[in-house]
Amino acid sequence: QSAHEKAMKDELEWVRKGAKARQSKSKARLQRFEELQSQEFQKRSETNEIYIPAGPRLGDNVIEFKNVSKGYGDRVLIDNLSFAMPKGAIVG
């Protein structure tokens, strides 16, 4: 099962890179990916699992605040807060 998952992950990464569909090797690889995907879909349907693929990495910052203020009524709790949290940062 883990070999199937690894193959699925590798093929999905290859597909996301934008393969040229005109090449015969690319066509065969796309067809194999579609087969793996349908097997994966069938397996998830049997177990009622929802698969959400990981999105692409978009940068080094996980979250960034600029000039954030927060308060309740007339009470100001945070005023003009700015910070960036890099990936791997520990909060708490």
C-alpha positions as CSV (number, residue, x, y, z in Angstrom):
1,Q,0.0,0.0,0.0
2,S,2.8,2.5,0.8
3,A,4.4,1.7,-2.6
4,H,1.1,2.6,-4.2
5,E,0.9,5.8,-2.2
6,K,4.5,6.7,-3.2
7,A,3.8,6.0,-6.9
8,M,0.6,8.1,-6.6
9,K,2.6,11.0,-5.0
10,D,5.4,10.9,-7.6
11,E,3.0,10.8,-10.5
12,L,0.9,13.7,-9.0
13,E,4.1,15.8,-8.6
14,W,5.0,15.0,-12.2
15,V,1.6,15.9,-13.5
16,R,1.6,19.2,-11.6
17,K,4.9,20.2,-13.2
18,G,3.0,20.4,-16.5
19,A,4.0,17.4,-18.7
20,K,3.9,17.8,-22.4
21,A,1.0,15.6,-23.5
22,R,2.3,15.2,-27.1
23,Q,5.1,12.9,-26.2
24,S,4.3,9.2,-26.1
25,K,6.1,8.6,-22.8
26,S,4.2,11.5,-21.3
27,K,0.9,10.1,-22.6
28,A,1.6,6.7,-21.1
29,R,2.6,8.3,-17.8
30,L,-0.6,10.4,-17.7
31,Q,-2.6,7.3,-18.4
32,R,-0.8,5.4,-15.5
33,F,-1.5,8.4,-13.2
34,E,-5.2,8.3,-14.1
35,E,-5.3,4.5,-13.4
36,L,-3.6,5.1,-10.0
37,Q,-6.0,7.9,-9.3
38,S,-9.1,5.8,-10.1
39,Q,-7.8,3.0,-7.9
40,E,-7.2,5.5,-5.1
41,F,-10.7,7.0,-5.6
42,Q,-12.3,3.5,-5.5
43,K,-10.4,2.7,-2.3
44,R,-11.5,6.0,-0.7
45,S,-15.1,5.4,-1.8
46,E,-15.1,2.1,0.0
47,T,-13.9,3.6,3.3
48,N,-15.8,6.9,2.9
49,E,-12.6,8.9,3.2
50,I,-12.1,12.4,1.6
51,Y,-8.7,13.0,0.0
52,I,-7.4,16.6,0.1
53,P,-4.1,16.9,-1.7
54,A,-1.4,19.1,-0.2
55,G,-1.1,22.4,-2.0
56,P,2.1,23.8,-3.5
57,R,4.7,25.6,-1.3
58,L,4.2,29.3,-1.8
59,G,6.9,30.9,0.3
60,D,8.9,30.9,3.6
61,N,6.4,32.8,5.7
62,V,3.4,30.9,7.2
63,I,1.6,34.0,8.2
64,E,2.3,37.7,8.1
65,F,0.4,40.5,9.9
66,K,0.9,44.2,9.0
67,N,-0.5,47.0,11.1
68,V,-3.2,44.8,12.9
69,S,-5.3,46.4,15.6
70,K,-8.0,44.7,17.7
71,G,-10.3,45.8,20.4
72,Y,-13.7,45.4,22.0
73,G,-15.8,48.5,22.3
74,D,-13.6,51.3,23.6
75,R,-10.9,48.9,24.8
76,V,-7.9,48.6,22.5
77,L,-6.2,45.2,23.0
78,I,-3.7,45.3,20.1
79,D,-2.6,48.4,18.2
80,N,-0.5,48.5,15.0
81,L,0.9,45.0,15.4
82,S,3.2,43.7,12.6
83,F,5.0,40.4,12.5
84,A,5.9,37.5,10.2
85,M,6.0,33.8,11.2
86,P,8.5,31.7,9.2
87,K,7.9,28.1,8.5
88,G,9.0,25.8,11.3
89,A,8.4,28.5,14.0
90,I,7.3,27.4,17.4
91,V,4.4,29.4,18.9
92,G,3.7,29.4,22.6
